[in-house]
Amino acid sequence: MAIQNVQSFVAGHWVDPNDAARTIQSAVSGETIARAGNDALDVAGMLDHARHVGGPALRKLGFHDRARMLKALATHLSAHKQVLYDVSFSTGATQADHLIDIDGGIGTLFVFASKGRRELPDGPVFIDGSIEQLSKSGSFLGQHICTPLKGTAIHINAFNFPVWGMLEKLAPTLLAGMPAIIKPATTTGYVAERAVRIILDSGILPEGALQLVSGSMGAMLDHLTHQDVVSFTGSAQTALHLRSIPVIQQNSVRFVAEQDSLNASILGPDATPDTPEFELFVKEVHREMTTKAGQKCTAIRRIIAPEDLITSVLDAVSVRLGRTIVGDPRDKDVQMGALVSAAQKEDVLNKVADIASEAEHVLGDPDQMTLRGADPSKGAFVPPMLFYCADPDAATSVHEIEAFGPVATLMPYKDLDHAVELANRGGGSLVASVITRDGEVARSVVAEAASHHGRLYFNNRDSMAESTGHGSPLPHMVHGGPGRAGGGEEMGGIRGVMHYMQRTAIQGSPDVLSAISDNWVPGAKKEDASIHPFRQTFDALKIGETLHTDARKITLEDVDHFAHFTGDTFYAHMDEEAARRNPFFPGRVAHGYLLLSFAAGLFVDPDEGPVLANTGLDGLRFMKPVVPGDSIRVALSVKHKTRRTADYGEVRWHVSIINQNDEPVAEYALLTMNAY
Ligand code: NAP
């Protein structure tokens, strides 16, 4: 078989490995399949290219353009994923593992593409939170905004998910508007290189948006500035080394770390063997131990079960693990493939020996394996290995040593407090799961454990059919954890995009804030509409353009009519004495919904035109009661515009309903879809 030269992509050119390259072996056959590494890469030139070519090109686009780009990339990768499946078998991964790594990575791109369109503005500035009132009369306001950093995102990835690990970082980075230099783990970098090649060949990304280092990255990190971000996934040891690089500290380079984690799963006290929760627990433990041969940062390492159920759990987990078919990952019946390399196997076996000093090795002998279609002397195979630790309070290694393979330790707990105490001994984890149907158990665990874990996963018979799995980080949810897990956060929807942006507090007058954010803010100038805004296309509407309506008097007959017409005969609208006894009202008051309806009657232009639909209201506040005899008028201002499809966009209007004394009685944002 030809040995693949795993190339780097440097400033627009593919570069071969040189004499400094490392050889890479198949996890399954042990044969050399690739070589990667070049110690003469122009790493400073790569940073320069990203900063001066990729960054400006990405920042020329708005968030929605970049979200569309992610969607196109996801679609393109999806069409070419068979190539990635084919090469990934050599990493020891099964087809089921590919679905997590390759399809999971593509799915993550799709989610960020869709969230980017729905949750980010169609422009260059993200508005973070509400306007802050910094002055009495509102002439000086505050607003937080986020804009893309002007450096490069350096992505250093672990070996276990060469595609997902790359795409889950790339999606938020590109969406933010930052270029990336990716450095995959060398052992599986040949898969990442294929994925990068597919992405670059698509022509979807602007020049300089993506570069690749295959092998060592040399002194690249010594050139970083405060505008760069390092996003690292790997071992705690490497993270500590990289965090300690003087330039990273001197320049306060943002460093996001995802490290190892001694994740726990707790069987709730209610989940006895006769409940569906018990079987669910056993299934989750089995899946987490065997998927990717346990080389998953979120895998269950500690199985925590009630002491009176420990024998039942031990038996059920052992039976299920014992049935696992291990072997050639290309074989469709094989459930667990190989570890990624001989070195990884040696590391796992060394760590297993440490764990065995405090826990009984109850299942899985690496020297007595039955493999399907594979040679144990050539590939990096190990069986699922289960340990039992009778005294988890006295033990340390089971809470501290991460054997990055199909290895877990079962331990008993006395009561729920004890279970949580054990789970928290991981020193900060990515995820802990609790299988329970008891809401009080869930509440107690959250109170004592949430601070120690990046994610808490609860599952039971009600959610199991649609649950996503203890070990699956989702693009919508934060992935990361405190302490040992690295103290970082990735993904979590738009939260993940913020790592690649600078938050800036903006202070100024309402007009200045409106201009910066492209968003009319209260107090900013309003331009009287010369023609009715409903007669204007999306493109013609100007931010701040305002329609002032005539006034309408509210009568007692209106209130009566509305009450009987709608059926809303709440006493505050119908009974003068009862309304007076209420601390909020001077007597009978108009319905809030009547005010909204009359407001629409005042500002709507009835004829067919560019306004296509009313899609909702946001932030509705009734500020002052309206009593019969009062009159109301409306100021309708264009607040913000967002292009949505090729034919129409969303207009956000600021609606202010004002009484005869010029006091606001209700305010809200109205959303309409308007043709261009
Ligand atoms: P690793 O040895 O720490 O390597 C991680 C990455 O760092 C690799 O790309 C590696 O490149 C690179 N690296 C190592 N030394 C470097 C240096 N001096 N300068 C720049 N880059 C350097 O970890 P791994 O063995 O690949 O992954 C297994 C570990 O990752 C496990 O401990 C696991 O728990 C953790 N992990 C965590 C998560 C998470 O999301 N929290 C996910 C997956 C894995 P080379 O390959 O070229 O050495």
Residues whose N, C-alpha, C, O or C-beta is under 5 A from the ligand:
A	BS01	NAP	I156 N157 A158 F159 N160 K183 P184 A185 T186 T187 G215 S216 T233 G234 S235 T238 E258 Q259 D260 S261 C297 F404 A485
